[in-house]
Amino acid sequence: MVFVMIKKDKNISIAIDGPVGSGKSTISQKCAARLGFIYVDTGALYRALGVYCKGFEGNSTRLEERIRSSNISLKFADGVQRVFAGGVDYTDKIRTPEASMLASAISARAEVRAFLLELQRSFARENSVVMDGRDIGTVVLPNADIKIFLTAAPRERAKRRYDELIAKGADVEFEKVLADLVKRDYDDSHREHAPLRQADDAIVADTTGNTFEESVEAVMRIINERYAH
Ligand code: DC
């Protein structure tokens, strides 16, 4: 498939939101590479803060102090994002089931979301980005050039997550992965602040039954169609 080159005299932002296991990060990363854009994985910010703030969640003042002391930042090298908190590279410490639950819990806190908002916006101001998360099209980049809501059936999303964890050598059970995923879906979409929600102007891409490549093609098609008009 041949894709039109996106040529604009301003930075372009593509917001990709969706639930856990919808393929957001791998698909966004691949599309960003094809477009020559920076891929911003906002979930990594919540994951790193979740791990960094473990034990501080009980007290709002202490949590805020801890967040402010984190100096959380993202660095990009050769299309790969690394996340730093408290001067430590957290990139390889945030993909565990525990980090997922800590991230989900901390992401419900208004002070955390407010703290990360401007940081996320600054990436889109300064670069053409494919940014993925839960609230990118609704809150972080409400004026994004293209908004895509990626989804897939829960069992299929759980199977993908399970396969990833097994490939990393984790000792997990499918039913537990599915139950965690359903709980995270519920928590992420029912929290008070910036819940997971499809933006009114987002285009839905359901990846159920797709191979990874088919999903990438589907998303690239949406991007190209949007730009053909
Ligand atoms: O996409 P992920 O699984 O790495 O995200 C980790 C957690 O962070 C997830 O439970 C939801 C939360 N999150 C969020 O609330 N807003 C975002 N923009 C990105 C992630």
Boltz pocket constraint, residues with backbone or C-beta under 6 A from the ligand:
constraints:
  - pocket:
      binder: B
      contacts: [[A, 20], [A, 42], [A, 43], [A, 44], [A, 46], [A, 47], [A, 100], [A, 103], [A, 104], [A, 105], [A, 107], [A, 108], [A, 132], [A, 133], [A, 134], [A, 135], [A, 136], [A, 184], [A, 188], [A, 194]]
      max_distance: 6.0
